[in-house]
Amino acid sequence: MWTVAIYYAVLLITVAVAMARGGALERWAAYTALFASLLTTAVAPAPDWTRVEINIFVIDAIALLSFWFIALKTHRFWPYWITGWQLIAIFGHVQKLMFSEILARPYALLSMYISYPILFVILYAAGSSRRGRELEA
């Protein structure tokens, strides 16, 4: 239960920083992470992880498309990082689909903890976004 609380605390901090300091794309990325997390909690409150979690896979795929679209709209490099991390999450689902002998615990850990690097990159991007604009002025 603490892991969920810690995750949502980091997520809310990320969204708050993106709202306060980030540009439109940083806010979009933070909202994508927020909506994907809330939707995942709503549709799969207690996933089994012994088979492919189709609902989580679909949400992850939609988040991947959102991050990819962000990457297409900017010249900055951070969207490629979050898109790459999200792609790793997708590959975790694909591996479980291809190899059913993958244990539930590693599959669950990959699906859950891959979100932290995404959030940290969004935090960095939002924090450096305002700084970059101030230097140009």
Rosetta blueprint (number, residue, H / E / L):
1 M L
2 W H
3 T H
4 V H
5 A H
6 I H
7 Y H
8 Y H
9 A H
10 V H
11 L H
12 L H
13 I H
14 T H
15 V H
16 A H
17 V H
18 A H
19 M H
20 A H
21 R H
22 G L
23 G L
24 A H
25 L H
26 E H
27 R H
28 W H
29 A H
30 A H
31 Y H
32 T H
33 A H
34 L H
35 F H
36 A H
37 S H
38 L H
39 L H
40 T H
41 T H
42 A H
43 V H
44 A L
45 P L
46 A L
47 P L
48 D L
49 W L
50 T L
51 R L
52 V L
53 E L
54 I H
55 N H
56 I H
57 F H
58 V H
59 I H
60 D H
61 A H
62 I H
63 A H
64 L H
65 L H
66 S H
67 F H
68 W H
69 F H
70 I H
71 A H
72 L H
73 K L
74 T L
75 H L
76 R L
77 F L
78 W H
79 P H
80 Y H
81 W H
82 I H
83 T H
84 G H
85 W H
86 Q H
87 L H
88 I H
89 A H
90 I H
91 F H
92 G H
93 H H
94 V H
95 Q H
96 K H
97 L H
98 M H
99 F L
100 S L
101 E L
102 I L
103 L L
104 A H
105 R H
106 P H
107 Y H
108 A H
109 L H
110 L H
111 S H
112 M H
113 Y H
114 I L
115 S H
116 Y H
117 P H
118 I H
119 L H
120 F H
121 V H
122 I H
123 L H
124 Y H
125 A H
126 A H
127 G H
128 S H
129 S H
130 R H
131 R H
132 G H
133 R H
134 E H
135 L H
136 E H
137 A L
